[in-house]
Structure formats: structure tokens, C-alpha cells
Amino acid sequence: MQRAEKRDCEDRYTSIDAKIALDKSRPSASGVWALSVTVKGVDGRKRYKNQKYVIPFNGKTHVAPKSYPLNVQH
């Protein structure tokens, strides 16, 4: 039973760090730069090793890709 508990704990464990910077290599939208994000850490069995994401500005807000691990749904 301990193995099942350990596996369940590992599957639920999340520890993710993100470094966020302005992405000035891309054109700005409405005077606002896109964000460049580098993610590392774990989310259950998924591992992130300096995974890079670009979060563009659409004129109203920054829109993270669906695959972005820290995507928060409102």
C-alpha cells in the first residue's frame, strides 16, 4: 500500500519556477511587449527543464498558450 501512496503523492506534487522577461525581439502590440517565460520544475509526472514560452499581448491582455503550465483559467 505504501507504493500506491507514494505514487499518488508524486503524481500530485507540483513545484514550478518561472522567469519572466519582456520579449523585445518581437514587435510590441499597442505599445506593450510580449512576455518571454522560462519554466523549470515538475507537475506530477511532467518535467520542465528550461522550457520556453512566448506570451503575446493581443491588445487587451497577455494570452498564454494552452500548453503553458501556469495557465490560470478565470
C-alpha positions, 0 to 999 in steps of 0.5 A: 500500500505504501507504493500506491501512496507514494505514487499518488503523492508524486503524481500530485506534487507540483513545484514550478519556477518561472522567469519572466522577461519582456520579449523585445525581439518581437514587435510590441502590440499597442505599445506593450511587449510580449512576455518571454517565460522560462519554466523549470520544475515538475507537475506530477509526472511532467518535467520542465527543464528550461522550457520556453514560452512566448506570451503575446499581448493581443491588445487587451491582455497577455494570452498564454498558450494552452500548453503553458503550465501556469495557465490560470483559467478565470 
